[in-house]
């Protein structure tokens, strides 16, 4: 309970710090005057105008063919939030893969209400899926607590803390002009300390894991920077760089460092897992057999870490590859040539990210093994 209370206080302090950071006047990148996003419920289908391949229900709504994205509906919606709450307004719902919705009577949607002078126009932005997402998150947390017990609850607290750090600390810091790399390093440090404290308190095991995690993540970022220099790839070669450059020109965000900051944050989870596992193993071995010397403890940590290197390395590579599966399908379908694929910026960035994070995991094993072996035998903690 003491650990949980300290962690909750830490989270509260970080959130308070984040709220103070968010107290900044943001530069308006796009005018939103007279435009609001509100919740609504479809009350009537006035008309449907879809392509002939779209099946229609008897009420004029779209059928079940999820592959069709053409045409639009004229509907009536009852606004559930905002200034127009309770009003029934005419709206348009276009059918596309990213916007609009296939509306039926009772469908809950998010609408865009645009007001100019005396004219008010309403269009469907998307389905209202907020409650479903909240239920999914709640289901995950419940399963985590039911199976993990107190450890699961502390893991859930750690997840909330990590999310708060990224949203309320990292983002405001980079918006204020702080280097994204330094901001990410700061988030990595405080997240590692709090999560490790929740898991085991400030013991020799957790402190060794904290130090090893921070070193491993920093090494991953250093490798990414060096590899980027060698391959002539920088943070300006990412997708949507034109939009990011515009944001950088209008704000103090250093967009060129965002890619490396992302590598710091993305490598944190795997490195933290390996660091705690190796430190915990060496600590357990030392407790069972204190006659082992520093060298033998170090070898034990390496032997345990070897198995983790393979699984964690595979996990990271597959995670980055899975995030780029659309790019792979595009390349495969259009039959790109070998040299064309090899020198694509997107492929180069994915390779650098995956290998850098994996190297961070691999090097964490000997680092934590050495720190833990020395700390335990020298009774440093």
VENHU-V842447 format. One record per helix or strand. SS is the DSSP state (~ for helix, > for strand). FROM is the first residue (numbers start at 1). LEN is the number of residues. If there is no record, write none. Layout:
ss:SS from:FROM len:LEN
ss:SS from:FROM len:LEN
This chain:
ss:~ from:2 len:21
ss:> from:35 len:15
ss:> from:56 len:1
ss:> from:62 len:1
ss:> from:72 len:8
ss:> from:88 len:7
ss:> from:108 len:9
ss:> from:119 len:9
ss:~ from:130 len:46
ss:~ from:180 len:21
ss:~ from:204 len:28
ss:~ from:235 len:3
ss:~ from:241 len:10
ss:~ from:255 len:34
ss:~ from:294 len:30
ss:~ from:325 len:9
ss:~ from:338 len:5
ss:~ from:345 len:34
